[in-house]
Amino acid sequence: MKMESVKLAYFSPTGTTKSVVQGVAHGINPGTAELIDITRPDTRKQPLQTSENELLVVGVPVYMGRVPALLSEWLNAIQAHNTPTVCVVVYGNRVYDDALLELKKYCNEMWVYSHCLCCIYRGTLILKLRDTNSTGTAR
């Protein structure tokens, strides 16, 4: 597999998840990286299309231990073709519960439905909450 580019898809209302997926891309040092911000509803109207020559990084925050429910339709609509995928969940003070498994499940279901999205790495990151100055400040 020759990776020609990276697609960074992220849901990031506060900007934290965006920073994390950009950090992942920086560590990979791709030739080109395309930012795909799926935070606003209008940006999730078109399904994402990927190819086998791309790396897909999907980053989402954790809401009450889960992937945000409003992303399920968009995640299920990804059109992938043998695309290696990195799944990243970002959380604050609460545990991430099954959010990472849930995001990986979306990737695995793409494989079953012949879209061929293949999760090659999963990671969690605990970060300082952006909406408070007193909780989680030592992260």
Salt bridges, closest charged atoms under 4 A:
ASP42 OD2 - ARG40 NH2 2.66
GLU54 OE2 - LYS7 NZ 3.63
ASP97 OD2 - ARG94 NH1 2.95
GLU102 OE1 - ARG66 NE 2.75
GLU109 OE2 - LYS105 NZ 3.42
